[in-house]
């Protein structure tokens, strides 16, 4: 028995795409609906059901090429979302920790010059990362017009996120010890504890998002059938 070409094409796309499940399902559903509409149009024009289905698939194009285009759009969508949220998260955490220091929760005495320099460096890294995310967001939004490769930009967002996590996270940890202040004092107030909890949650999200950006960005243009998530 000959397989249904429409179902076979949809199944190929489902196997080929990697990315957020909801976005993948929406794209595949749109393709499936478009193919069904094309079949109905050909049937209304007088073609036999089997011929109409084959004709619709032939007009659709090569599934591999279509999958590559859809994959690029998936990378762009996720990259845009990740870049936008990171552009808010990095300076947001900076402001939260600045509030801890400003309210005197993290240290019982004024910061030393070394600690001040380290805190400033952390803030500058956070703001630089946010600016980089905004540039990536702009590149992804204008990518279709400027020839920007969404996979490369999304991958860049992933590297930027990991680099920020390591540099800012490491600097923030060092800041707790640079003046030999008791570590327990950092966590002694509800305000500081809330900021620490928020930081941990955001850090986990950044690492997960960075991993997804890197994976989406390196998906090749042509993928084998067993390469689906």
C-alpha positions in Angstrom: 0.0 0.0 0.0 1.4 3.4 -1.0 2.0 5.8 1.9 0.1 9.1 2.0 2.6 11.7 0.6 1.1 14.5 2.8 1.5 12.5 6.0 5.0 11.4 4.9 6.0 15.0 4.4 4.6 16.2 7.7 6.3 13.3 9.5 9.6 14.2 7.8 9.3 17.8 9.2 8.4 16.5 12.6 11.5 14.3 12.7 13.8 17.0 11.3 13.0 20.0 13.5 14.6 20.7 16.9 13.5 23.4 19.2 10.8 24.4 21.7 8.0 21.9 21.4 5.2 24.4 21.2 6.9 26.3 18.4 7.7 23.1 16.5 4.1 21.9 16.8 2.7 25.2 15.6 5.0 25.2 12.5 4.2 21.6 11.6 0.5 22.3 12.1 0.6 25.3 9.8 2.4 23.2 7.1 -0.1 20.4 7.5 -3.1 22.7 7.2 -1.5 24.3 4.2 -1.1 21.0 2.5 -4.6 19.9 3.3 -6.0 23.1 1.9 -3.9 22.6 -1.3 -5.3 19.1 -1.6 -8.8 20.3 -1.3 -8.2 23.0 -3.9 -6.9 20.4 -6.4 -9.8 18.1 -5.6 -12.3 20.9 -6.2 -10.5 21.5 -9.5 -11.3 17.9 -10.6 -8.2 16.0 -9.7 -8.5 12.5 -8.2 -7.7 12.3 -4.4 -4.4 10.5 -4.9 -3.3 12.8 -7.7 -4.3 15.9 -5.7 -2.2 14.8 -2.7 0.9 14.1 -4.8 0.4 17.4 -6.6 0.1 19.4 -3.3 3.3 17.8 -2.0 5.1 18.5 -5.3 4.2 22.1 -5.1 5.2 22.3 -1.5 8.9 21.7 -2.4 11.7 19.6 -1.0 10.9 18.7 2.6 14.6 18.9 3.5 14.9 22.5 2.2 11.6 23.5 3.9 12.8 21.9 7.2 16.0 24.0 7.0 14.0 27.2 6.6 11.7 26.3 9.4 14.7 25.4 11.6 16.3 28.7 10.9 13.0 30.4 12.0 12.9 28.3 15.2 16.5 29.4 16.0 15.5 33.0 15.3 12.4 32.8 17.5 14.2 31.3 20.5 17.2 33.6 20.0 15.0 36.7 20.1 13.1 35.6 23.2 16.3 34.6 25.0 18.1 37.8 24.1 15.2 39.9 25.1 14.8 38.3 28.5 18.6 38.3 29.2 18.8 42.0 28.3 16.4 42.5 31.2 17.7 39.8 33.6 21.4 40.9 33.7 20.9 44.5 34.7 18.0 43.5 36.8 20.2 41.2 38.9 22.8 44.0 39.0 20.2 46.4 40.5 19.1 43.8 43.0 22.6 43.2 44.3 23.4 46.9 44.3 20.3 47.3 46.6 21.8 44.6 48.9 25.0 46.6 49.2 23.3 50.0 49.4 21.1 48.8 52.3 24.1 47.4 54.1 22.8 43.8 54.1 26.0 42.3 52.6 28.7 44.1 54.7 28.7 45.7 58.1 31.3 48.3 56.9 32.0 50.4 53.8 33.5 48.6 50.8 37.2 48.6 50.4 38.7 50.0 47.2 39.3 46.5 46.0 35.8 45.5 46.6 34.5 48.7 45.0 36.5 48.0 41.9 35.3 44.4 41.7 31.7 45.4 42.2 32.0 48.0 39.4 33.6 45.4 37.1 30.7 43.1 37.8 28.2 45.9 37.0 30.0 46.8 33.8 30.1 43.1 32.7 26.3 42.9 33.3 25.5 46.0 31.4 27.9 44.9 28.5 26.1 41.6 28.3 22.7 43.3 28.3 23.9 45.6 25.4 25.2 42.5 23.5 21.8 40.8 23.9 20.1 43.9 22.6 22.4 43.9 19.5 21.7 40.2 19.0 17.9 40.9 19.3 18.2 43.7 16.7 20.2 41.4 14.4 17.5 38.7 14.7 14.7 41.1 14.1 16.4 42.6 11.0 18.0 39.4 9.9 15.8 38.7 7.0 16.5 42.1 5.5 20.2 42.3 6.3 21.3 38.7 5.5 22.0 37.8 9.1 22.2 34.1 9.8 19.8 33.5 12.7 21.6 30.3 13.8 24.9 32.1 14.2 23.4 34.9 16.1 21.4 32.6 18.4 24.6 30.6 19.0 26.3 33.9 19.9 23.6 34.6 22.4 24.4 31.2 24.0 28.1 31.9 24.3 27.4 35.4 25.6 25.1 34.0 28.3 27.6 31.4 29.4 30.4 33.9 29.5 28.3 36.3 31.5 27.3 33.5 33.9 31.0 32.6 34.5 32.4 36.1 34.7 29.6 37.9 36.6 28.9 34.8 38.8 32.6 34.4 39.6 33.0 38.1 40.4 30.0 38.1 42.6 31.3 35.2 44.6 34.7 36.8 45.0 33.0 40.0 46.2 31.6 38.1 49.2 35.2 37.3 50.4 37.3 40.1 49.3 36.9 42.0 52.6 37.0 38.9 54.7 33.4 39.6 55.8 31.7 36.5 57.3 29.8 34.7 54.6 26.9 34.0 56.9 26.3 37.7 57.2 25.5 37.9 53.5 22.5 35.6 54.1 21.4 37.1 57.4 18.5 39.3 56.2 15.3 38.5 54.3 16.2 41.0 51.7 19.6 39.4 50.9 18.1 35.9 51.1 15.4 36.8 48.5 18.0 38.3 46.2 20.2 35.1 46.5 17.1 32.9 45.7 16.3 35.1 42.7 19.9 35.0 41.5 20.0 31.2 41.7 16.7 30.9 39.7 17.9 33.3 37.1 21.3 31.6 36.9 19.7 28.2 36.2 17.5 29.7 33.5 20.5 31.4 31.9 22.4 28.2 31.7 19.5 26.2 30.3 18.7 29.0 27.8 22.4 29.2 26.7 22.5 25.4 26.1 19.4 25.6 24.0 20.7 28.6 22.0 24.0 26.7 21.3 22.1 23.6 20.2 19.7 25.5 18.0 22.5 27.5 16.5 24.6 24.5 15.5 21.7 22.5 13.9 22.9 21.7 10.3 20.9 22.5 7.3 20.2 18.9 6.5 19.5 16.5 9.3 19.0 12.7 9.3 15.6 11.3 10.1 16.6 10.1 13.5 18.0 13.4 14.6 14.8 14.7 16.2 14.6 15.6 19.8 
